[in-house]
């Protein structure tokens, strides 16, 4: 799939998973998404935006994105 010809990239929301994440000295809950999803959106010409797990913000966020990728 080729990127759109417009200068404006569509904003694609990626729903994150809330998981315990550990690396280096860090061991904390985190909102994560696999890089393969981000790269797929970018290759298709979109701007990937990570959406944290936050039910309170769902209605507001939906109005800010052009599409939502449920993973």
N, CA, C and O atoms as a MOPAC input file, in Angstrom:
PM7 MOZYME 1SCF
protein

 N      0.85000 1    -1.17200 1     0.00000 1
 C      0.00000 1     0.00000 1     0.00000 1
 C      0.89400 1     1.23300 1     0.00000 1
 O      1.83700 1     1.30300 1     0.78900 1
 N      0.62800 1     2.18800 1    -0.84800 1
 C      1.45100 1     3.39100 1    -0.91400 1
 C      0.85600 1     4.49500 1    -0.05900 1
 O     -0.33700 1     4.49800 1     0.24300 1
 N      1.70900 1     5.42800 1     0.32200 1
 C      1.29300 1     6.54200 1     1.16600 1
 C      0.39900 1     7.49100 1     0.37900 1
 O      0.56300 1     7.64000 1    -0.83200 1
 N     -0.55900 1     8.14100 1     1.07100 1
 C     -1.41600 1     9.12500 1     0.40200 1
 C     -0.58700 1    10.27900 1    -0.14500 1
 O      0.47600 1    10.59200 1     0.39000 1
 N     -1.07300 1    10.91300 1    -1.21100 1
 C     -0.33500 1    12.00500 1    -1.83500 1
 C     -0.48800 1    13.32300 1    -1.08400 1
 O      0.30100 1    14.24200 1    -1.30600 1
 N     -1.46500 1    13.44000 1    -0.21700 1
 C     -1.69300 1    14.66400 1     0.53200 1
 C     -0.58000 1    14.88500 1     1.55500 1
 O      0.04100 1    13.93400 1     2.03000 1
 N     -0.33600 1    16.16400 1     1.88900 1
 C      0.65300 1    16.48900 1     2.90900 1
 C      0.14100 1    16.19300 1     4.31500 1
 O      0.93200 1    16.08700 1     5.25200 1
 N     -1.16700 1    16.06000 1     4.46600 1
 C     -1.76700 1    15.80300 1     5.76900 1
 C     -1.89500 1    14.29200 1     5.97300 1
 O     -2.56700 1    13.60400 1     5.20500 1
 N     -1.24400 1    13.79700 1     7.00900 1
 C     -1.31300 1    12.37000 1     7.30800 1
 C     -2.56800 1    12.06000 1     8.10600 1
 O     -2.90600 1    12.80400 1     9.02700 1
 N     -3.26800 1    10.97800 1     7.77400 1
 C     -4.39800 1    10.58300 1     8.61400 1
 C     -3.87300 1    10.11000 1     9.97300 1
 O     -2.85700 1     9.41900 1    10.04800 1
 N     -4.56200 1    10.48300 1    11.02200 1
 C     -4.16900 1    10.11500 1    12.37900 1
 C     -4.88000 1     8.82200 1    12.74600 1
 O     -6.10900 1     8.76100 1    12.78300 1
 N     -4.08800 1     7.78600 1    13.01800 1
 C     -4.62200 1     6.47500 1    13.33000 1
 C     -4.33900 1     6.17300 1    14.79500 1
 O     -3.18200 1     6.09500 1    15.20700 1
 N     -5.38700 1     6.00600 1    15.57100 1
 C     -5.24500 1     5.66600 1    16.98300 1
 C     -5.00100 1     4.17700 1    17.15100 1
 O     -5.70700 1     3.35700 1    16.56500 1
 N     -4.00800 1     3.83100 1    17.94300 1
 C     -3.70300 1     2.43600 1    18.26700 1
 C     -4.03100 1     2.22300 1    19.73600 1
 O     -3.45500 1     2.87600 1    20.60600 1
 N     -4.95100 1     1.31300 1    20.01200 1
 C     -5.28100 1     1.05300 1    21.41600 1
 C     -4.13600 1     0.29200 1    22.07100 1
 O     -3.63300 1    -0.68600 1    21.51700 1
 N     -3.74000 1     0.73300 1    23.22000 1
 C     -2.61900 1     0.13500 1    23.93700 1
 C     -3.12000 1    -0.92800 1    24.90600 1
 O     -4.30700 1    -1.00000 1    25.22300 1
 N     -2.20100 1    -1.73600 1    25.35900 1
 C     -2.47100 1    -2.70400 1    26.42200 1
 C     -1.76800 1    -2.23000 1    27.68800 1
 O     -0.64600 1    -1.72800 1    27.62700 1
 N     -2.41700 1    -2.38500 1    28.81800 1
 C     -1.80000 1    -2.00900 1    30.09000 1
 C     -1.12900 1    -3.25900 1    30.65100 1
 O     -1.79000 1    -4.25400 1    30.95100 1
 N      0.18900 1    -3.19200 1    30.78700 1
 C      0.98700 1    -4.33400 1    31.24000 1
 C      2.08100 1    -3.86200 1    32.19200 1
 O      2.46700 1    -2.69300 1    32.17900 1
 N      2.56900 1    -4.76700 1    33.00500 1
 C      3.75300 1    -4.48200 1    33.81300 1
 C      4.95300 1    -4.57500 1    32.88300 1
 O      5.11800 1    -5.57900 1    32.19000 1
 N      5.78200 1    -3.55900 1    32.85700 1
 C      6.93100 1    -3.53200 1    31.94700 1
 C      8.21500 1    -3.38800 1    32.75900 1
 O      8.29700 1    -2.59400 1    33.69600 1
 N      9.22500 1    -4.18700 1    32.36800 1
 C     10.50500 1    -4.15400 1    33.06600 1
 C     11.63500 1    -4.04800 1    32.06400 1
 O     11.72300 1    -4.85200 1    31.13600 1
 N     12.49100 1    -3.07200 1    32.24200 1
 C     13.76400 1    -2.99000 1    31.54700 1
 C     14.66500 1    -2.05700 1    32.34300 1
 O     14.20700 1    -1.11700 1    32.99200 1
 N     15.93500 1    -2.34000 1    32.27600 1
 C     16.92600 1    -1.60100 1    33.06000 1
 C     16.49000 1    -1.59600 1    34.53000 1
 O     16.24100 1    -2.66100 1    35.09600 1
 N     16.39300 1    -0.42900 1    35.15200 1
 C     15.96100 1    -0.32100 1    36.54700 1
 C     14.46400 1    -0.07700 1    36.65800 1
 O     13.94400 1     0.07800 1    37.76300 1
 N     13.76900 1    -0.04000 1    35.53700 1
 C     12.35200 1     0.32500 1    35.49500 1
 C     11.49200 1    -0.91800 1    35.65000 1
 O     11.71900 1    -1.90600 1    34.95200 1
 N     10.51800 1    -0.89800 1    36.53800 1
 C      9.55600 1    -1.98300 1    36.72100 1
 C      8.24200 1    -1.35300 1    37.14400 1
 O      7.95100 1    -1.20400 1    38.33100 1
 N      7.44600 1    -0.98300 1    36.12600 1
 C      6.23300 1    -0.21400 1    36.40000 1
 C      5.13200 1    -0.61200 1    35.43200 1
 O      5.40900 1    -1.17200 1    34.37100 1
 N      3.87300 1    -0.32500 1    35.79200 1
 C      2.78900 1    -0.51000 1    34.82500 1
 C      3.00700 1     0.44100 1    33.64300 1
 O      3.45300 1     1.57500 1    33.82300 1
 N      2.69200 1    -0.02700 1    32.44900 1
 C      2.91400 1     0.79400 1    31.25400 1
 C      1.79800 1     0.54300 1    30.24600 1
 O      1.10300 1    -0.47100 1    30.30700 1
 N      1.64200 1     1.47200 1    29.33000 1
 C      0.70700 1     1.33800 1    28.21300 1
 C      1.56200 1     1.03100 1    26.99500 1
 O      2.39500 1     1.84400 1    26.59400 1
 N      1.35700 1    -0.14500 1    26.40500 1
 C      2.26400 1    -0.64200 1    25.37400 1
 C      1.52800 1    -1.03400 1    24.10200 1
 O      0.35000 1    -1.39000 1    24.11800 1
 N      2.27400 1    -0.95600 1    22.99100 1
 C      1.80400 1    -1.47300 1    21.71100 1
 C      3.03800 1    -1.97100 1    20.95300 1
 O      4.11200 1    -1.37500 1    21.04000 1
 N      2.87700 1    -3.03900 1    20.22900 1
 C      3.99700 1    -3.59400 1    19.46700 1
 C      4.40800 1    -2.62800 1    18.35700 1
 O      3.56100 1    -2.01200 1    17.71000 1
 N      5.69600 1    -2.50800 1    18.15100 1
 C      6.21600 1    -1.63700 1    17.09900 1
 C      5.73600 1    -2.06600 1    15.71200 1
 O      5.66100 1    -1.23400 1    14.80800 1
 N      5.41200 1    -3.34000 1    15.52700 1
 C      4.94800 1    -3.79600 1    14.21300 1
 C      3.66100 1    -3.09300 1    13.79400 1
 O      3.46100 1    -2.83800 1    12.60600 1
 N      2.78400 1    -2.77600 1    14.74700 1
 C      1.55500 1    -2.04500 1    14.41200 1
 C      1.86200 1    -0.59900 1    14.03300 1
 O      1.29900 1    -0.07100 1    13.07400 1
 N      2.74500 1     0.03200 1    14.77800 1
 C      3.13300 1     1.41700 1    14.48300 1
 C      3.75300 1     1.49500 1    13.08800 1
 O      3.39800 1     2.36800 1    12.29500 1
 N      4.66900 1     0.59200 1    12.79400 1
 C      5.33300 1     0.58600 1    11.47900 1
 C      4.33700 1     0.32900 1    10.35400 1
 O      4.45500 1     0.93400 1     9.28900 1
 N      3.36700 1    -0.54600 1    10.56000 1
 C      2.36700 1    -0.82300 1     9.52600 1
 C      1.54900 1     0.42300 1     9.21200 1
 O      1.27900 1     0.71100 1     8.04700 1
 N      1.15600 1     1.15900 1    10.24000 1
 C      0.40700 1     2.40800 1    10.02800 1
 C      1.28000 1     3.40800 1     9.28700 1
 O      0.81000 1     4.06900 1     8.36100 1
 N      2.53800 1     3.52800 1     9.67500 1
 C      3.44600 1     4.46800 1     9.01300 1
 C      3.68000 1     4.08400 1     7.55300 1
 O      3.68500 1     4.95300 1     6.68000 1
 N      3.87100 1     2.80700 1     7.28000 1
 C      4.08200 1     2.36000 1     5.89500 1
 C      2.85900 1     2.63900 1     5.02600 1
 O      2.98400 1     2.87000 1     3.82300 1
 N      1.68000 1     2.61500 1     5.63800 1
 C      0.45000 1     2.89000 1     4.89400 1
 C      0.19500 1     4.38700 1     4.74200 1
 O     -0.78300 1     4.78600 1     4.11000 1
 N      1.07400 1     5.22500 1     5.31900 1
 C      0.94900 1     6.66800 1     5.15400 1
 C      0.22500 1     7.36900 1     6.27400 1
 O     -0.16700 1     8.52700 1     6.12400 1
 N      0.03600 1     6.70200 1     7.39100 1
 C     -0.66800 1     7.31100 1     8.51500 1
 C      0.28100 1     7.74500 1     9.61400 1
 O      1.45500 1     7.37300 1     9.62700 1
 N     -0.24500 1     8.53700 1    10.53400 1
 C      0.47900 1     8.95200 1    11.72700 1
 C     -0.09100 1     8.14300 1    12.89000 1
 O     -1.24600 1     8.32600 1    13.27400 1
 N      0.71700 1     7.25500 1    13.44300 1
 C      0.27700 1     6.39200 1    14.53500 1
 C      0.28700 1     7.16100 1    15.85100 1
 O      1.27200 1     7.82000 1    16.18700 1
 N     -0.80700 1     7.07300 1    16.58700 1
 C     -0.92300 1     7.72200 1    17.88800 1
 C     -1.33800 1     6.65600 1    18.89100 1
 O     -2.36200 1     5.99400 1    18.71800 1
 N     -0.54300 1     6.49600 1    19.93200 1
 C     -0.82200 1     5.51200 1    20.96100 1
 C     -1.89700 1     6.04100 1    21.90200 1
 O     -1.76500 1     7.13100 1    22.45900 1
 N     -2.95500 1     5.26600 1    22.07400 1
 C     -4.04700 1     5.64600 1    22.96100 1
 C     -3.93500 1     4.85700 1    24.25600 1
 O     -4.06000 1     3.63200 1    24.23500 1
 N     -3.70400 1     5.52200 1    25.38200 1
 C     -3.59100 1     4.81000 1    26.64400 1
 C     -4.93700 1     4.22200 1    27.05600 1
 O     -5.99300 1     4.64100 1    26.58100 1
 N     -4.86900 1     3.25100 1    27.94400 1
 C     -6.08500 1     2.63700 1    28.46300 1
 C     -6.69300 1     3.62600 1    29.45500 1
 O     -6.23800 1     3.73500 1    30.59400 1
 N     -7.71700 1     4.34000 1    29.01400 1
 C     -8.35400 1     5.35800 1    29.84900 1
 C     -9.79900 1     5.52300 1    29.38400 1
 O    -10.08800 1     6.30700 1    28.48000 1
 N    -10.69000 1     4.77900 1    30.01000 1
 C    -12.09500 1     4.79900 1    29.60900 1
 C    -12.70700 1     6.19800 1    29.71700 1
 O    -13.62200 1     6.53100 1    28.96500 1
 N    -12.21100 1     7.01300 1    30.64300 1
 C    -12.77300 1     8.35600 1    30.84600 1
 C    -12.53200 1     9.27400 1    29.65900 1
 O    -13.31500 1    10.19300 1    29.41800 1
 N    -11.45800 1     9.03600 1    28.91500 1
 C    -11.10000 1     9.92100 1    27.81000 1
 C    -11.58900 1     9.40500 1    26.46000 1
 O    -11.38600 1    10.07500 1    25.44700 1
 N    -12.21400 1     8.25800 1    26.41600 1
 C    -12.56300 1     7.61400 1    25.14800 1
 C    -13.39700 1     8.51400 1    24.23300 1
 O    -13.08200 1     8.63400 1    23.04900 1
 N    -14.42900 1     9.13400 1    24.74000 1
 C    -15.28700 1     9.97200 1    23.89300 1
 C    -14.52000 1    11.15100 1    23.30000 1
 O    -14.72200 1    11.48100 1    22.13100 1
 N    -13.66300 1    11.78200 1    24.05900 1
 C    -12.90200 1    12.93000 1    23.56100 1
 C    -11.87300 1    12.50500 1    22.53400 1
 O    -11.66800 1    13.20500 1    21.54200 1
 N    -11.22800 1    11.38300 1    22.74800 1
 C    -10.16000 1    10.92600 1    21.85800 1
 C    -10.70500 1    10.53400 1    20.49700 1
 O    -10.07300 1    10.80800 1    19.47600 1
 N    -11.85500 1     9.90300 1    20.46500 1
 C    -12.43300 1     9.44900 1    19.19900 1
 C    -12.60200 1    10.61000 1    18.22600 1
 O    -12.45500 1    10.41600 1    17.01900 1
 N    -12.89800 1    11.78400 1    18.70200 1
 C    -13.05600 1    12.94600 1    17.84000 1
 C    -11.74200 1    13.50500 1    17.30600 1
 O    -11.76000 1    14.34800 1    16.40900 1
 N    -10.62100 1    13.06600 1    17.82400 1
 C     -9.31600 1    13.59400 1    17.42500 1
 C     -8.58700 1    12.71900 1    16.40700 1
 O     -7.57400 1    13.12900 1    15.84000 1
 N     -9.10100 1    11.52600 1    16.18000 1
 C     -8.41500 1    10.60100 1    15.25900 1
 C     -9.27300 1    10.35800 1    14.02600 1
 O    -10.49000 1    10.54000 1    14.04900 1
 N     -8.61900 1     9.94800 1    12.96300 1
 C     -9.33200 1     9.64100 1    11.70800 1
 C     -9.77900 1     8.18800 1    11.64400 1
 O    -10.75800 1     7.86300 1    10.97200 1
 N     -9.06400 1     7.31800 1    12.34200 1
 C     -9.40200 1     5.89800 1    12.36700 1
 C     -8.82600 1     5.28300 1    13.63800 1
 O     -7.94100 1     5.85000 1    14.27900 1
 N     -9.35200 1     4.10600 1    13.98700 1
 C     -8.92000 1     3.41300 1    15.18000 1
 C     -8.54200 1     1.98500 1    14.82600 1
 O     -9.32500 1     1.26600 1    14.20600 1
 N     -7.34100 1     1.57500 1    15.21900 1
 C     -6.89000 1     0.21000 1    15.00100 1
 C     -6.97400 1    -0.52400 1    16.32500 1
 O     -6.22600 1    -0.23100 1    17.25800 1
 N     -7.89500 1    -1.48500 1    16.40500 1
 C     -8.04200 1    -2.29800 1    17.59700 1
 C     -7.12800 1    -3.50000 1    17.46500 1
 O     -7.23300 1    -4.27400 1    16.51300 1
 N     -6.22800 1    -3.65100 1    18.42900 1
 C     -5.25100 1    -4.74000 1    18.33800 1
 C     -5.37200 1    -5.67200 1    19.51500 1
 O     -4.62900 1    -6.64900 1    19.60700 1

